[in-house]
Amino acid sequence: MRKSPSLATSHTRPPYSSLDKRNTERLAVSCRVQYKGEVPSQPHAGQALTTDISVAGCKLVTDSPVTRETLLTLTIYLPDGEAPLCLTAAHVVWVSGCQFSVRFLQLSQEQRKRLQSYTWKTISLATVHNQRTRFRLV
């Protein structure tokens, strides 16, 4: 009986870092953002700039620090010539000083399509940090 070749010995790309839990790649782009906290006990409001964005979330820089685990409403001014993108459920998942990252919890099909379209149109070799594939099929 002949054994099939082991998949473990096949030549594959190195795995993603165990610290990188993202399923979507973030695009390095600066967009103006207005944010507002949705929980009365954690009032947050201000303006920020994105440092990167994807269909799953974004990283922001602001003058006013926010609290981790806060739920925010974001108004993102994408430079695509369309009206601002209003997202009502952005969960703050990481904070470091005046930088923070949010995960988009509830995107409509239109919002997801717009973010994905903007990302695909804007992506270029200049934004590739380590030459890995920009999108994964799952």
N, C-alpha and C positions, 0 to 999 in steps of 0.2 A: 504494500500500500504506500502510495506516494504522499508525502506531506506537502501542504501548500506553503509557499514562502511566508515567513513571519512579517506581519505589518510593522513590528517593532524595529526591524532592520531596514525598513525603507528610508530613503533620503527625504527628509522633510525640513521645512524652515524651523528655526528655533521657536519654541513656544513664547507666547506673550508673557511678560513679567507677571508673577503672581500678585503683585501689587496693583496692576492695571486691570480693574474689574469692568471696564467699559466695553460695551458691545458695539458702539459706534465711535467713529473717529471724530475728534474735535478739530475744527478749522480755525486757525489763528486769524482772527479778524476783530477789528475794533468797531463796536456799534454803541450808540447812545442808548441808555436804558433808564426808565423810571421804575422805581419799585415801591411797594406799599405792603406793610404787614397786615395779615388778615385776622390775627388773634388780638383782641383788645388788651390782653395782659402783656403782649409783646409788641408795642407799637414801633414799627419801623417804617420810615419813609425817606426817600432820597433819590439821588441820581447816581448813575454809575456808568462805567464803560466796560464792555466785554473784552476779554483778552483772547477767548476762544469760545466756539459755539458748535453744537451738534443738534441732532433731532432728540437727543436724550437729556441735554442740559447745557450749562455754560458756566464759565468762570468770570467773575466780575471784580472790578476795583472801584472803591468808593471812598469818600471822605468820612462817612459815618459807618462804624462797624455794626454788623448785625449779629444776631444770636443764632447759634446752630440749632437745628430742628424747627426753625420758624417757617411758617407757610407764607409765601409772598405772592402778590400779583405783580407781574412784570409787563411793562410796555416797552417792546424792543423796536428800535428804529433801524430796521435792516436797510442797507444801502441798495435796495433793489427797485426803487421807484414806486413802491406800493405803500398803502397805508400802514401805520405801525401795527406790529403783531402784539396782540394782548393775550397774555397767558395768565389764567387765574389760579393755577396750582403749581407753584415752583417751591420745592422743598429745599431748604438750606442744609446741605450735607457736609460742608467743610468750611471752616473759618480760620484765617490766619491774619491777624491784624485787621487791615482794611480791605483784604481780599476774601472773597467767598465763592463757593461753587454751589449751584443749584441743580436739582434733578427735576425735569418736567414730569409731573405726575399725570396730568390729563390733557392730552393734545387731541383736538378734533382731527378728523381726516384731512381737512383743508389746511390746518396749521402744520401738521406733520408733512404734508405734501409741499407746502411752501418752504419750510425749513430744509427739507431734503433737496428740493430743486435749487435753492440758493446755495447750499453746500456743494452740490455737484457742479454747478456753474462756476463757482469761485475757486474750487480746489485747483492747485497747480503744483508743480515740482518744488516751488519755493516754500510751500507749506509742509512738505514732507520732512519730518524730523529724523526718522531712522530708516527710511526707505521700505517700511513694511506696507502691506496692502492697506489701502484706505478704507475699504468696506469689506465686511465678511458676510458670506451667505450662510444662513443658519436654517 
